Amino acid sequence: MDGESSFDLLNRARAGDPAALDRLIARHLPRLRRWASGRLPARARDRGDTEDLVQETVVQTLRKIGTFVPTREGALQAYLRQAVMNRIRDAIRRAHRRPEATSLDEALPAADASPLEQAIGKEALARYDAALAMLKPAEQEAIIGRIELGYDYEELATVLGKPTSEAARVAVHRAMLRLAEVMRDGRR
């Protein structure tokens, strides 16, 4: 490319020379793009593709290269390749944690009961819904947040505007007692 070694460019980039950093990026980026091509499965590509991942990794790595000490020619390329490989592995792991995107037919009703319907039965669910509708909005929020949405008391304190998780727990307890009373008596 030019007569300067990667060692010299690296030392100048560490000293704050932006032109040296640009030359390092220009020198190593094309090779890393070729190397990484095809290594990122289509399922792991969401907001960007392999070229974007490589470029982001190289730029970030070279900007924070202070602790890297090259021991031989080619060491920087190997270091950058390892950084790209780590990012590819992270992207693959994230992709495996996400369910595959599928389209749902909104007009197609579900044939089986929801987990809540299975747990308490359709009749009890109807009574639950009717009794829940008779509670104050704050009581409804406390029950729905804890029981249906599964919030822990810390999250619920934030949602309900309570000062502590203990205050949220008490609010849920009181709302549940009120719900049981309304379900039993069918009154407000």
ChimeraX attribute file (.defattr): number of C-alpha atoms within 10 A of each C-alpha:
attribute: neighborCount
match mode: 1-to-1
recipient: residues
	/A:1	7
	/A:2	6
	/A:3	5
	/A:4	10
	/A:5	11
	/A:6	20
	/A:7	18
	/A:8	12
	/A:9	18
	/A:10	23
	/A:11	16
	/A:12	15
	/A:13	21
	/A:14	18
	/A:15	11
	/A:16	12
	/A:17	13
	/A:18	13
	/A:19	12
	/A:20	20
	/A:21	20
	/A:22	14
	/A:23	18
	/A:24	23
	/A:25	15
	/A:26	12
	/A:27	15
	/A:28	17
	/A:29	21
	/A:30	14
	/A:31	13
	/A:32	20
	/A:33	18
	/A:34	13
	/A:35	14
	/A:36	18
	/A:37	14
	/A:38	10
	/A:39	13
	/A:40	19
	/A:41	14
	/A:42	12
	/A:43	14
	/A:44	20
	/A:45	15
	/A:46	9
	/A:47	7
	/A:48	9
	/A:49	14
	/A:50	21
	/A:51	17
	/A:52	12
	/A:53	19
	/A:54	26
	/A:55	18
	/A:56	13
	/A:57	21
	/A:58	22
	/A:59	17
	/A:60	12
	/A:61	16
	/A:62	19
	/A:63	14
	/A:64	11
	/A:65	15
	/A:66	13
	/A:67	7
	/A:68	13
	/A:69	12
	/A:70	15
	/A:71	9
	/A:72	8
	/A:73	11
	/A:74	11
	/A:75	15
	/A:76	21
	/A:77	18
	/A:78	13
	/A:79	15
	/A:80	20
	/A:81	22
	/A:82	12
	/A:83	17
	/A:84	24
	/A:85	19
	/A:86	13
	/A:87	17
	/A:88	22
	/A:89	15
	/A:90	13
	/A:91	18
	/A:92	18
	/A:93	12
	/A:94	12
	/A:95	17
	/A:96	12
	/A:97	8
	/A:98	10
	/A:99	7
	/A:100	9
	/A:101	7
	/A:102	6
	/A:103	6
	/A:104	7
	/A:105	7
	/A:106	7
	/A:107	6
	/A:108	7
	/A:109	7
	/A:110	8
	/A:111	6
	/A:112	8
	/A:113	11
	/A:114	11
	/A:115	9
	/A:116	12
	/A:117	14
	/A:118	11
	/A:119	11
	/A:120	12
	/A:121	13
	/A:122	14
	/A:123	10
	/A:124	13
	/A:125	15
	/A:126	13
	/A:127	15
	/A:128	17
	/A:129	12
	/A:130	15
	/A:131	22
	/A:132	23
	/A:133	14
	/A:134	18
	/A:135	17
	/A:136	12
	/A:137	11
	/A:138	13
	/A:139	22
	/A:140	18
	/A:141	19
	/A:142	26
	/A:143	23
	/A:144	15
	/A:145	19
	/A:146	17
	/A:147	14
	/A:148	10
	/A:149	9
	/A:150	12
	/A:151	16
	/A:152	14
	/A:153	23
	/A:154	16
	/A:155	17
	/A:156	24
	/A:157	20
	/A:158	13
	/A:159	14
	/A:160	17
	/A:161	11
	/A:162	17
	/A:163	11
	/A:164	14
	/A:165	16
	/A:166	13
	/A:167	17
	/A:168	24
	/A:169	19
	/A:170	13
	/A:171	22
	/A:172	24
	/A:173	15
	/A:174	15
	/A:175	21
	/A:176	18
	/A:177	12
	/A:178	19
	/A:179	24
	/A:180	15
	/A:181	14
	/A:182	19
	/A:183	19
	/A:184	11
	/A:185	10
	/A:186	13
	/A:187	10
	/A:188	13
